[in-house]
Amino acid sequence: MTQPQNIGKYSIVKKLGQGATSTVYLGFDTFAKREVAIKVLKQEILNDPKFGKIYQRQLDNEASLVGKLSHPHIVGIYDALIGDNESHIVMEYVNGGTLERHAEPDDLLPVDRVVEYMFKCCRALNYAQFNGVIHRDIKPANMLMTVEGDIKISDMGAALILNLEQTQVSNLGSPSYMSPEQIRAETLTHQTDIYSLGVVMYRLLTGHAPYNAQSLAGLCHQILNMTPPTLLSHRANIPPELERVVLRAMHKDKKERYLDWKDFGSDLAALGRFEQADIETNQTEKFSTLREMSLFKDFTDTELWEILRVGSWQKQPPQTVLMREDEMGDDFYIMVEGSVNVTKGGKLLNLISRDDCFGEMSYISGKVVPRSATVTASTEVTVLRIAPKLLGQLSDHCQLHFNQAFLRVMADRLRMADTRFAKLAN
């Protein structure tokens, strides 16, 4: 196959690799002035009578995530084209190779580096879950290293998009890293990614797979029924506390496995001596923080606990896109710490900080509407994300106080707008 000179608006520099389903090129976006990786799908596989529908769903999933997951440890998806004659996905180019080569006994990373990478993956997958995405194919080959030594998760084609009303085609995953519930074809949650990341840790720390069978049926039997060898049996310098973390992440029983990314990340943070406040804050601290905010001055203690029950508490790094212009959505956000930029068409409209909110207009209008602006973290931020459908679980008084708080916010914004207009008029 002759290498093309251009794919769409992107000039082609060279071929990076080729697989059974696609070819990946290094391209250059002359408008954005950046290198990109372009995955060109082989059109004939979409007509495959056995797997064509699965490949089409993967392609559709990846295309649906264009611009939606903006996180330092997730490979960005910039553009997509799905057509009868050509289909491709344009992604962030990460040029440090994958973690696959470090999953072998003769090329293992230092233990502290593995802990660091896995902690960052917890942050990324926590963010993905926050945006309604379960990866379903976590493995070293889908973890890319930058030349600076950072880590990014790639290949969202297998992802399950939780907010789409569609039938799941297959519990996709790479056999060695599949969770027991994937093998049993059960409904999947974020805990399947937690299990797979545990297997990745086992592999990166020891250079060995936890289960080793001669057939797929044998492998599935082991995943469902067998206990893996201890990490210490493969590598003598594994701290016992780290082994406990790995085995808990890989627990066959979801009730015994980590229930969420925050607990998983918190244990890794403690082992790696990272700052764990960015992934975990206990409920008492959350309550105390809300209690100090003027936005909640009229709420009773009981009502604050109600809010914490239905809200999703999130800490995100600078440059994280929390809301994107023209996207459909009705969730709203309470700013707890930090600040965000509000832009429209690339122009700065406002700066929102603690004790304020954004996205509330969809809730007030009572329907899902396109977002009117993009909201991006300008600093590290803590937000409380609330889905309007969950507000029905709150007491009448709590809902009333929410509505009153929103009215105060809107009144303050009108006063600020009037002040700015008066200054311009003078």
C-alpha positions as CSV (number, residue, x, y, z in Angstrom):
1,M,0.0,0.0,0.0
2,T,1.4,3.4,-1.1
3,Q,1.9,5.9,1.7
4,P,-0.5,8.8,1.2
5,Q,0.8,12.4,1.1
6,N,-2.2,13.7,3.0
7,I,-5.1,12.4,5.0
8,G,-7.8,15.1,5.1
9,K,-6.1,18.3,6.2
10,Y,-3.1,16.5,7.7
11,S,0.2,16.0,5.9
12,I,1.7,12.6,6.4
13,V,5.3,12.3,7.7
14,K,5.8,8.6,7.9
15,K,4.1,5.3,8.8
16,L,4.4,4.4,12.5
17,G,3.0,0.9,12.4
18,Q,0.5,-1.5,10.9
19,G,-1.8,-4.1,12.3
20,A,-4.6,-6.4,11.2
21,T,-7.3,-3.8,11.4
22,S,-5.5,-0.5,10.9
23,T,-2.4,1.5,9.8
24,V,-1.1,4.3,12.0
25,Y,0.7,7.3,10.4
26,L,2.6,10.2,11.9
27,G,0.9,13.3,10.6
28,F,1.2,17.1,11.0
29,D,-1.6,19.5,11.6
30,T,-0.5,22.7,9.9
31,F,-3.3,24.7,11.5
32,A,-2.7,23.7,15.1
33,K,1.1,23.3,14.5
34,R,1.4,19.9,16.1
35,E,2.3,16.3,15.3
36,V,-0.6,13.9,15.4
37,A,-1.1,10.1,15.1
38,I,-3.6,9.1,12.5
39,K,-5.2,5.6,12.7
40,V,-6.6,4.6,9.3
41,L,-9.0,1.7,9.5
42,K,-9.0,-1.0,6.8
43,Q,-12.4,-0.6,5.3
44,E,-12.8,-4.3,4.4
45,I,-12.8,-5.3,8.1
46,L,-16.1,-3.4,8.6
47,N,-17.7,-5.9,6.2
48,D,-16.3,-8.9,8.0
49,P,-19.4,-11.2,8.7
50,K,-18.1,-12.2,12.1
51,F,-16.4,-9.2,13.6
52,G,-17.5,-6.3,11.4
53,K,-20.2,-5.0,13.8
54,I,-17.7,-5.1,16.7
55,Y,-15.1,-3.1,14.7
56,Q,-17.8,-0.6,13.7
57,R,-18.8,-0.1,17.3
58,Q,-15.2,0.4,18.3
59,L,-14.7,3.0,15.6
60,D,-18.0,4.7,16.5
61,N,-17.0,4.8,20.2
62,E,-13.6,6.3,19.5
63,A,-15.1,8.9,17.2
64,S,-17.8,9.8,19.8
65,L,-15.0,10.8,22.2
66,V,-13.4,13.4,19.9
67,G,-12.5,16.3,22.2
68,K,-14.4,14.9,25.2
69,L,-11.7,13.5,27.4
70,S,-9.2,16.2,28.1
71,H,-6.8,14.9,30.8
72,P,-3.0,14.9,31.2
73,H,-2.9,11.1,31.4
74,I,-5.3,10.3,28.6
75,V,-4.3,10.4,24.9
76,G,-6.4,13.1,23.3
77,I,-8.7,12.3,20.4
78,Y,-8.7,15.3,18.1
79,D,-10.7,14.4,15.0
80,A,-12.5,11.6,13.2
81,L,-13.9,10.7,9.9
82,I,-16.2,7.7,9.3
83,G,-17.2,7.1,5.7
84,D,-18.0,4.4,3.2
85,N,-14.6,4.7,1.5
86,E,-12.4,6.0,4.3
87,S,-12.4,6.0,8.1
88,H,-9.7,7.4,10.4
89,I,-9.1,8.7,13.9
90,V,-6.7,11.6,14.6
91,M,-5.0,11.4,18.0
92,E,-2.4,13.1,20.2
93,Y,1.1,11.8,19.2
94,V,3.0,10.2,22.1
95,N,6.5,9.2,21.1
96,G,7.9,7.3,24.0
97,G,6.6,3.8,23.3
98,T,4.3,1.6,25.3
99,L,4.7,-0.1,28.7
100,E,4.6,-3.5,26.9
101,R,8.3,-3.8,26.8
102,H,8.5,-3.3,30.5
103,A,6.2,-6.2,31.2
104,E,9.0,-8.7,30.6
105,P,11.4,-10.0,33.3
106,D,14.5,-8.6,31.7
107,D,13.3,-5.0,31.4
108,L,11.3,-4.2,34.5
109,L,10.9,-0.7,35.7
110,P,11.8,0.3,39.3
111,V,9.1,-0.4,41.7
112,D,8.5,3.2,42.6
113,R,8.1,4.1,38.9
114,V,5.4,1.5,38.5
115,V,3.6,2.8,41.5
116,E,3.8,6.4,40.1
117,Y,2.5,5.3,36.7
118,M,-0.4,3.3,38.2
119,F,-1.3,6.2,40.5
120,K,-1.5,8.5,37.4
121,C,-3.6,5.9,35.6
122,C,-6.0,5.9,38.6
123,R,-6.4,9.6,38.2
124,A,-7.0,9.3,34.5
125,L,-9.5,6.4,34.8
126,N,-11.3,8.2,37.6
127,Y,-11.7,11.2,35.3
128,A,-13.0,8.9,32.5
129,Q,-15.5,7.4,34.9
130,F,-16.5,10.9,35.9
131,N,-17.3,11.5,32.2
132,G,-19.3,8.2,31.8
133,V,-16.5,6.1,30.2
134,I,-15.3,2.6,31.1
135,H,-12.2,1.7,29.1
136,R,-12.6,-2.1,29.1
137,D,-9.2,-2.9,27.5
138,I,-6.6,-1.8,30.1
139,K,-3.2,-3.4,29.3
140,P,0.4,-2.3,28.9
141,A,0.1,-2.0,25.2
142,N,-2.5,0.8,25.7
143,M,-0.3,2.8,28.0
144,L,2.0,5.2,26.2
145,M,5.1,6.8,27.7
146,T,6.2,10.3,26.8
147,V,9.9,11.1,26.2
148,E,9.7,13.1,29.4
149,G,8.8,10.0,31.3
150,D,5.1,10.6,31.8
151,I,2.2,8.1,31.1
152,K,-0.9,8.4,29.0
153,I,-3.7,5.8,28.4
154,S,-4.7,5.2,24.8
155,D,-7.1,3.2,22.6
156,M,-10.6,4.2,23.8
157,G,-12.2,2.2,20.9
158,A,-13.2,-0.6,23.3
159,A,-14.7,1.9,25.8
160,L,-18.2,1.5,27.0
161,I,-19.9,4.9,26.9
162,L,-22.4,4.8,29.8
163,N,-24.5,7.7,28.8
164,L,-25.4,6.4,25.3
165,E,-28.6,4.5,24.9
166,Q,-27.1,1.6,22.9
167,T,-26.8,-2.1,23.3
168,Q,-23.3,-3.3,24.3
169,V,-22.0,-5.5,21.5
170,S,-19.3,-7.4,23.4
171,N,-17.5,-7.3,26.7
172,L,-14.3,-6.4,24.9
173,G,-10.9,-6.9,26.5
174,S,-7.6,-8.6,26.1
175,P,-7.9,-12.1,27.5
176,S,-5.0,-12.0,30.0
177,Y,-6.3,-8.7,31.5
178,M,-10.1,-9.5,31.5
179,S,-12.0,-9.4,34.7
180,P,-14.1,-12.3,35.9
181,E,-17.2,-10.3,35.2
182,Q,-16.1,-9.7,31.6
183,I,-15.6,-13.5,31.1
184,R,-19.1,-14.1,32.6
185,A,-20.5,-11.4,30.2
186,E,-22.0,-9.5,33.1
187,T,-22.9,-5.8,33.2
188,L,-19.7,-3.9,33.5
189,T,-18.8,-1.1,35.9
190,H,-15.6,0.9,36.5
191,Q,-14.5,-2.1,38.7
192,T,-13.6,-4.1,35.6
193,D,-11.0,-1.4,34.8
194,I,-9.8,-1.6,38.4
195,Y,-9.3,-5.3,38.0
196,S,-7.4,-4.9,34.7
197,L,-5.1,-2.2,36.2
198,G,-4.3,-4.6,39.0
199,V,-3.3,-7.2,36.4
200,V,-1.2,-4.6,34.7
201,M,0.6,-3.8,38.0
202,Y,1.2,-7.5,38.6
203,R,2.8,-7.8,35.1
204,L,4.9,-4.7,35.4
205,L,6.2,-5.6,38.8
206,T,7.0,-9.2,38.1
207,G,7.4,-9.6,34.3
208,H,4.9,-12.5,34.5
209,A,1.2,-12.8,33.9
210,P,-0.8,-13.9,37.0
211,Y,-2.4,-16.7,35.0
212,N,-0.7,-18.9,32.4
213,A,-2.7,-21.4,30.4
214,Q,-2.4,-23.2,27.1
215,S,-5.8,-22.3,25.8
216,L,-8.3,-19.5,26.1
217,A,-10.7,-21.8,27.9
218,G,-8.0,-22.7,30.4
219,L,-7.1,-19.1,30.9
220,C,-10.7,-18.2,31.6
221,H,-11.0,-21.1,34.1
222,Q,-7.9,-19.8,36.0
223,I,-9.2,-16.2,36.1
224,L,-12.5,-17.4,37.5
225,N,-11.2,-20.0,39.9
226,M,-7.5,-20.0,40.6
227,T,-5.3,-17.9,43.0
228,P,-2.3,-16.3,41.2
229,P,1.3,-16.9,42.5
230,T,2.5,-14.3,44.9
231,L,4.4,-11.3,43.5
232,L,7.2,-12.1,45.9
233,S,7.6,-15.5,44.3
234,H,8.7,-13.6,41.1
235,R,10.5,-10.6,42.6
236,A,12.0,-10.5,46.0
237,N,12.0,-6.7,46.6
238,I,8.2,-6.2,46.3
239,P,7.0,-4.5,49.5
240,P,4.2,-6.6,51.2
241,E,1.9,-3.5,51.4
242,L,2.2,-3.2,47.6
243,E,1.4,-6.8,47.1
244,R,-1.7,-6.3,49.2
245,V,-2.8,-3.4,46.9
246,V,-2.3,-5.4,43.7
247,L,-4.1,-8.5,45.0
248,R,-7.0,-6.4,46.3
249,A,-7.4,-4.7,42.9
250,M,-7.4,-8.1,41.3
251,H,-9.9,-9.7,43.7
252,K,-12.4,-11.9,41.9
253,D,-15.2,-10.7,44.2
254,K,-16.1,-7.1,43.4
255,K,-17.2,-6.6,47.0
256,E,-13.7,-7.3,48.1
257,R,-12.0,-5.4,45.2
258,Y,-11.5,-1.6,45.4
259,L,-14.9,-0.1,45.2
260,D,-13.7,3.1,43.5
261,W,-10.6,4.8,42.0
262,K,-10.2,7.1,45.0
263,D,-9.5,4.2,47.4
264,F,-7.2,2.6,44.9
265,G,-5.3,5.8,44.2
266,S,-5.2,6.7,47.9
267,D,-3.4,3.4,48.7
268,L,-0.9,3.9,45.9
269,A,-0.4,7.5,46.9
270,A,0.5,6.4,50.4
271,L,3.0,3.8,49.0
272,G,4.6,6.3,46.6
273,R,4.4,9.2,49.0
274,F,2.5,11.2,46.4
275,E,0.1,14.0,47.4
276,Q,-3.1,12.0,47.7
277,A,-5.4,15.0,48.4
278,D,-5.9,15.3,44.6
279,I,-7.7,12.0,44.4
280,E,-9.3,11.5,47.8
281,T,-11.0,13.6,50.4
282,N,-13.0,11.9,53.1
283,Q,-16.6,12.7,53.7
284,T,-16.1,14.7,56.9
285,E,-13.6,17.0,55.1
286,K,-16.0,17.4,52.2
287,F,-18.8,18.4,54.6
288,S,-16.6,20.9,56.4
289,T,-15.5,22.4,53.2
290,L,-19.1,22.9,52.0
291,R,-20.1,24.2,55.4
292,E,-17.7,27.1,55.0
293,M,-19.0,28.1,51.6
294,S,-21.4,31.1,51.4
295,L,-23.3,29.3,48.6
296,F,-24.5,26.8,51.2
297,K,-25.1,29.3,54.1
298,D,-28.9,28.5,54.2
299,F,-28.5,24.8,54.1
300,T,-28.9,22.7,57.2
301,D,-26.3,20.1,58.1
302,T,-28.7,17.4,57.1
303,E,-29.2,19.0,53.7
304,L,-25.4,19.2,53.2
305,W,-25.1,15.5,53.8
306,E,-27.9,15.0,51.2
307,I,-25.9,16.9,48.7
308,L,-22.7,14.9,49.3
309,R,-24.8,11.7,48.8
310,V,-26.0,12.7,45.3
311,G,-23.0,14.7,44.1
312,S,-19.7,13.6,42.5
313,W,-16.7,15.2,44.2
314,Q,-13.8,15.6,41.7
315,K,-10.3,17.1,41.8
316,Q,-8.8,17.8,38.4
317,P,-5.5,19.3,37.2
318,P,-5.1,22.6,35.3
319,Q,-6.2,22.6,31.6
320,T,-8.8,19.9,32.2
321,V,-11.9,20.7,30.1
322,L,-15.0,20.3,32.4
323,M,-17.6,21.4,29.9
324,R,-17.5,21.9,26.2
325,E,-19.3,24.4,24.0
326,D,-22.3,23.0,22.0
327,E,-22.2,19.6,23.8
328,M,-25.5,18.4,25.1
329,G,-25.7,18.1,28.9
330,D,-27.7,19.0,32.0
331,D,-25.3,18.3,34.9
332,F,-24.2,21.4,36.8
333,Y,-21.1,22.1,38.9
334,I,-20.3,23.8,42.2
335,M,-16.9,25.3,42.4
336,V,-15.3,24.2,45.7
337,E,-11.6,25.2,45.1
338,G,-9.6,26.8,42.3
339,S,-10.8,28.6,39.3
340,V,-12.0,28.0,35.7
341,N,-12.0,30.0,32.5
342,V,-15.3,30.3,30.6
343,T,-14.8,30.8,26.9
344,K,-16.9,31.0,23.8
345,G,-15.5,30.7,20.3
346,G,-12.0,30.9,22.0
347,K,-12.7,34.2,23.6
348,L,-12.6,34.6,27.4
349,L,-16.0,35.5,28.8
350,N,-15.6,35.0,32.6
351,L,-13.5,33.6,35.4
352,I,-15.4,31.5,37.9
353,S,-13.9,30.6,41.3
354,R,-14.9,29.2,44.7
355,D,-18.5,29.7,45.9
356,D,-19.8,29.9,42.4
357,C,-21.3,27.4,39.9
358,F,-21.6,26.7,36.2
359,G,-23.8,24.6,34.0
360,E,-26.9,25.5,36.0
361,M,-28.9,27.0,33.1
362,S,-29.7,23.5,31.8
363,Y,-31.0,22.6,35.2
364,I,-33.1,25.8,35.5
365,S,-34.6,25.3,32.0
366,G,-35.6,21.8,32.9
367,K,-34.2,20.2,29.8
368,V,-31.0,19.0,28.2
369,V,-29.6,21.8,26.0
370,P,-26.3,22.5,24.2
371,R,-23.7,24.1,26.4
372,S,-23.3,27.8,25.6
373,A,-19.6,27.9,26.5
374,T,-16.4,25.9,27.3
375,V,-15.2,25.7,30.9
376,T,-11.6,24.8,31.4
377,A,-9.7,24.5,34.7
378,S,-7.2,27.4,34.9
379,T,-5.8,26.0,38.2
380,E,-6.1,22.7,40.0
381,V,-9.8,22.6,40.8
382,T,-12.2,20.8,43.1
383,V,-15.8,20.7,41.8
384,L,-19.0,19.0,43.0
385,R,-20.9,17.7,39.9
386,I,-24.6,17.1,40.3
387,A,-27.0,15.4,37.9
388,P,-30.4,17.1,37.9
389,K,-32.2,13.7,37.9
390,L,-30.6,13.0,41.3
391,L,-32.0,16.2,42.8
392,G,-35.4,14.4,42.9
393,Q,-33.9,12.3,45.7
394,L,-33.3,15.4,47.9
395,S,-35.8,16.8,50.4
396,D,-38.1,19.6,49.3
397,H,-36.3,22.1,51.5
398,C,-32.9,21.1,50.1
399,Q,-34.2,21.6,46.5
400,L,-35.7,25.0,47.5
401,H,-32.4,26.1,49.0
402,F,-30.7,25.1,45.7
403,N,-33.0,27.2,43.7
404,Q,-32.5,30.2,46.0
405,A,-28.8,29.8,45.8
406,F,-28.9,29.8,42.0
407,L,-31.1,32.9,42.1
408,R,-28.4,34.7,44.2
409,V,-25.7,33.6,41.8
410,M,-27.6,34.9,38.8
411,A,-28.4,38.2,40.6
412,D,-24.7,38.7,41.4
413,R,-23.8,38.0,37.8
414,L,-26.3,40.6,36.6
415,R,-24.9,43.2,39.0
416,M,-21.4,42.5,37.8
417,A,-22.6,42.8,34.2
418,D,-24.3,46.1,34.9
419,T,-21.2,47.4,36.6
420,R,-19.0,46.4,33.6
421,F,-21.5,48.0,31.2
422,A,-21.6,51.2,33.2
423,K,-17.8,51.5,33.2
424,L,-17.8,51.0,29.4
425,A,-20.5,53.6,29.0
426,N,-18.5,56.2,30.9
